[in-house]
């Protein structure tokens, strides 16, 4: 049995902790364990490779829109293998750099193995048994595949295996109606594939404001077929080799069949906690299977902590990075810092882009009551820059508490949404979180940031916002 000062399972945001800990204590001995390639999900099969792919898709759509401005363009060929090779090459360099760093450190024993608890504070890793009184569980997550009859026999892609493609599949049936389905559907459609998205929820992008989801669905539907309120029930293969996905319309009860070369399952991610047998270490999990932690990121076993996707709270890299800071304060500096998720931002890199932070309208009304909530709304096209860009139907919607003027949330659909939202995010991390700062601050004219300011200048009661038709005002 090999004793360590620290055992870390996972090589994503957990690596934010290792270097500062070694600086504090250069004699520390750390075991770093990861069954997958080093770098974590974000680098190896998540946000970074997907965004490397989505940028060429964005260029395709920009090129198509150029004619609106009197610029005649023509895309003569898309080299799909080159697009995929570039992605794999870029992330491959980063993965290899992390591997070399872990393997060359005299303080770190790097195990490219699966770990599992055999007793409290003790794990089996390959042929070794390792132990420590301090353990960080940074396990990541895995793709979730729904129980579709015949799917395993027919074969399918996930957001993980998709990254290994060398040939553009044509056409593709995408199972799922959330952000993973939206992003991969957008990419494949821009590359030239015929796409049908089959989503179970009545609303495409169900975690977004309904007005935003409707705009995205309308825009993406120009390039693909989007079925909402359809549940994928069966997959089978035809004699001509085509795969057939049969889905049930949950409203009419009718079955819709989609024939495709490939089926891409993009229905979200779930826990991998069972792989490490946490129950053998006295570590509790939630009913869904995530590692259970308190507001300090402590598990039920003293000295064992969890962060990132492992705790199942928010499956975003920026949240994992934030939690690594909280974990450092609590586990290393012995402080008592609580996690704070009041303003967790996100972005969906479809075309158009989507971004949001904080509460949606219904959440705010439920929490504070309709009379204490104000809604602001402004269209890109009603600003000088938006008009110049011909940015029609895109908008900013903000949610503010009437008593005190505190920003509760903001939601954007349109070009550079992920950049524009940052102005709101930053203010939500100030002491007052005041909407008046955006209203009063001088904004460059004409610049796209004016649409954010004007949304906050147009605050009205909830009933008045809807009396004017919400986003159709």
N, C-alpha and C positions, 0 to 999 in steps of 0.2 A: 504493500500500500504506500502510495506517494503522498505526503502531506504538502499542502500549498497554503500560502497566505490568502490567496484569492482564487476562486474558480469562476470563470466567465463562460457561459454557454451562449454563443452567438457572436458574430463579428461585424454587426452593423453599428448602430449608434453606441453600443457598449464600448467600442474602441475610443469614444470620447473620454472615457474614464481611465483607461489603462495608462496612458502617457502621464497625465497629471499625478496619478497615484505613484508611479515610479519616480517622478521628480521629487515627491515628498519623502519617499522611502526607497532609495536606489538598491537596497538589498532584498526587496520583495521578490518572492517567487510566485509566478502567476501561471495557472493553466488556462489556456484559451481553447475552447472546443467548438467546432462547427462541422456538422455533417455535410454541409454544402460548400460551394466555392466561397472564399472569404470576401467580405464586403457587405453582407446583409442583403435582404430582399430588394431594397431600393436600387442598389447598384447592379446586382446580378440578374434580376428578372422583374424589376418593378418600375419605379418612376423614371429612373435615368435612361434605361434602354428604350422605354416607350416614348419618352419625349424626344430622344434622338430620332426616332422614326416619325413622330408627329410633325416635326419641323418641315421635312420635305412635303408632307401632306398639306401643310399650311401654304407652302410656296406654290403648290399646284392650284389651290383655290384662289390665291392672290393673282396668279397668272390668268386664270379664267375671268376674274373680275376686271382686269386691266382695260378691257374693251369699253367698259362703262365710262372710262376717262379718255377715250379716243386713242388708246394704245392697242394696236392690233398684235396679239401674241398667239402663238400656236405651240402646243406641247407635242413634239413629234414622237417622243419615246420616253418611257420611264424604265430605267434599269433597276428592276426590283432586286435582283441579286446584289447589286452594288449598294443599294440602300441598306439591305440587311447586313452585308459584310462590313460596311462602315460602322454600323451600330455595334456589331460584335467585336470589331477591332478596338473601338474606343473603350468599351467597358472591359475588354480583355486586358488592356494595358493597366487599368486601375486595379483590377483583380490581382494581376501578377505583382504589382507594386505592394499591395497589402500582404500578399502571401510571403514575399521576400522579407518584409518588415517583421512579420510574426515569426518567421523561421530563423531569422538571424539574431533576434534579441536574446542576450544571455539570461535575461530575467523571465523569459516566457517559454513555456513548453506548449507548442501548438499541435493540437490533435485534430486531424481531418477525419473525424470519426463520429458515430452516433453515441450519445451518452445516455445513461439511464441510472436512476437512483436504485441502490440496493438496500440502503438504510439511510437514516438521517445524516446529512452532511457527507455522504459517501456515494460515489458514482462509479459505475463500470464504464470504461472508455476503451473500446477495442480490447486489447489484451491486458490493459492496465486497470488498476483500481486506485482512484484518487479521492482525496478528502480535504475539506477545509471548513472552517467555522464561518467563513464569509463566502457567499455564493450569489452571483448575479445571473438571473434567468432572463435572457434577452433572445428568446427562441424564434421570434418571427411568427409567421402564419403560413397557411397553405391554401391552395385553390379549393373551392367547394364545388363539388359536382352533384347536381340534384339527381334523384332516382328516376331516370328516364329509361323506360323499357327498351332493351336492345342497344343502348348506347355503347356499352363496353364491347359488344360484338362488332358493331359497325366501326368504332374508332372515332376519336375526336381530338381536337386541340384545346389547350387551355392557354391562359396568358403566359404561363411558363414555357410550354413546349412550342408555342407560336414563334418564339424568338429564334428557334432553330431552323425556320423555314428558309429554303433557298429558291423556291419557285412560288410565284403568286398563285394561290388557289382561286379558282373561278368557276362558279360562284360560291358564296359562303353563307351559311345560316348561322347567325350569332344568337346564342341563348343567353338572355339577360337584358335588362333594361336600365341598368345603372351606369356609373361613370366608366367602368372597365369596358362594357359593351359599347358605350358611346364612343370612347376614344379609339378602340380597335376597329369599330365599324367605320368611323371617319377615315382612319388611315387606309384601310383596305379599299374603300370606295375611291379615295383619291389616287391610289395606285392603279385603279382600273378594274377592280373586281366588282361584280354585282352582289350587293349585300341585302339580306333580309334580317332584321333584328326582331327577335321574338321575346317580348317582355311580359312577365306575369302580372306586374302591377298595372293598374289602370292609367297611371301617370308615368311617362318616360322621364328618366332621372327623378325618381320619387323623393329623393332627399332635398330637392330644390324647391323654391317657391313655384307654385303652379304656373304663374305668368312666365317665369323664366323657362320652365320645362316646355311650355307650349311654343315659345319662340325657337328653342333649339330643335324641337321635333319638326317644326315647319321648315326650318332651314336645312336640316340634315335630310329631310324627306325629298329634297330636290335631287339628292344623289343616291338614295337608298330607300328601301321599303321598311317602315317601322310599324310593327304590330304590337299594340299594347293590350293588356287584359287577356293575353293568350298564355296558356300553360303548356309547355312542351311535355308531351306524354310518351312519345315513342319515336325511336330511330330505327331505320331499316335500310337495307341496300337493294337497289334495283339491279336487274340483269345487266344494264349498260354501265354499271359501276357507280352511278350516282347514289349519294346518300339522301334519304328522305327523312325529314323531321316533321312529325305530325303534332300539331298543337291544337288545343281546345280553346275556342272562344268562350271565355267565362261568362259572357253576357248572353249570347245567342245559343250556346251549346253546340255550335257547328264545329267541325274539324277542318283545319286548314293544313294543307301539306306543302312543304317547301323542299324542293329538290336542290341539292348543292354538291359540289366536289368535296367540301369540308364542312364540318360542324365545329364551331368555336364556342366552347362553354365559358361564359364570362359572368358568372353569377355570384361573384364575391369571394371573400377569403374567410377561413375559419381557423380554429386553434390547432396547434400541433403538440399541445401539452402532454397528451397521452403517451407520446413516444418516450418521454423521460420518466414515466411512472411516478408522478409527484406524490401519490398516495403512500408510497414506500418511505417517503421522507417526512410524512406528516404535513404535507403542503396541500392546502385546500384549493379546489378549483370551483368556478361558478357552474351553474347548471348547464351552461353552453360549452364548458370545457376550458375556459380561459383561466390563467393563474389569478387567484383572488388576492388582491392587495388592498391595503388601507390607503388613506390620503397621503401617507408618507412613502408609499410604494413598498411597504413591508409585507411579506407573506405571513401566513400563520405560523411559520417556523422562524424563530429569532435568528438573525444573521443571514437569512435568505431573502433576497429582494427580486422584484421583477419589474420590467419596463418595456416600452415599445409595444409591438403587436402582441407580445406575450400576455399582457394584462387585458387586452381586448377593448380598451376604452376608445381610442381613436387610432385607426390604422394609417397614420401619416408619418412620413419621415421627420417632418418638423416637430411633431409631437414627441416622437422618440428622442430627438435631440434635446428638446425641453426637459423631458423626463430624466435624461442622463444628467442634466445639471441638478435637478432636485435630488436624484439619487446620490450624487457626489456630496452635496451638502449633508444629507442625512446619514449615509453609510460610511463616509470617509471623514467628514468634519464633525460628526456627531451633533449636528444641529437638528432642529425640528421644523423643517420647511414643508408646508402642505402643498400638494398639487393644486393648481388653479386652472380650470378649463373654461373660464367664462368667455374667452374670445379665441376659439380654435378656428383658424381659417382653413379654407380648402379651395382648390381650383379644379375645373374639368376642362381639359385641353381638347375640346371638340372644336368644330367650326360652325357657329361662333364659340368663343371661349366663355367660360362661366367661372365666377368666383363668389365666395360668400364668407361671412364671419358672423358669429353670434346667433341670436335668436331670429327665427322666421316670424312672420306676422302672427300666425295662429298660436305659436309658442308664447309670444309676448302677451297676447290677449289672455291666454289661459293663466299666465303667471301674475299679471298686473291688472287685468280687467280692461275691457274695451275703452272705457272713459279715460284711462291713464296711458294710452298708447297713441302715438302719432305716426303717420306714414308719409314719407317723402318719395317723390317719383319724378324722374326727368329723363327724357330721351336724348340719345346721342345726337340725333339729327336736328335737334333744336338748339344745338351749340354751333358756333362757327366752324370749329374743327370737324365736328360730326357731319355737318353739311358738306364740307370739302371732301370728306372721305366717303360720301354717299352711304353713311352708316344708318340705314333705315331699320326701324323696329327694335333697335337695341336700347337698353335703358339701365338706369341705376334705381334701385328701390332701397330705401333706408327705413329703419324702425327705431323710434326714439321714445323714451319715457317722458310723458308730458310733465309730470312733477319732477323738476330738477334738470330736465333736458339731457339726461344721460343717454348715450348711444347704446342701443340694445343689439343692433345687428345691421348688416348691409348686404345687398345681393346685387350682382352685376352680371349682365349678359352683353357681350360685344367685344370688339377688338381691345386687347390689352387689359382685359378684366382682372387678370391676376396681378397686374401692376397697379391698376387704379385702386384696388381694394386695400392696398397697403397703407394708404393715408388714413383710412378708417381704423385698420387694425392697430396702428401705432397709437392713435388717440384712445382706443379702448384699453390700452395698457398704462394710461396716465391716471393720476389719482381721481380727477373729476370725471373723466371719460365724457367730456362735454361736447355736444354737437355744435355749440356756439363757436368753437375754435375753427371748425371748417367753414362756417358761415362768414366769420369775420376775417379770416386769413386771406391775404391777397393771392389770387391765383393767376397764373400766366394766361394771357389772352393773345391769340386763340390757341388753346391747348386742350387736349382731351380731358384733363383734370377738372375743367370747369363743370363737366357733367356731374361730378360728385358733389361739388359745392352747391350747384343749383338744385340737386335732389334734396339736400338738407335745408335749402332755403324755401322749399315748397311743402313744408310739413302741414298736414291736415289731419283731422280726426279720422279714425278708421271708417266710420259710416259714410263720411263725405268722400273718402277715397273710392269706396265701392259704389256710391251713388253716381259717381262720374264714370263708372265702368272700369275702375282700376287702371290697368296698363293701356286700355283702349282710349283713355282720355285724350 
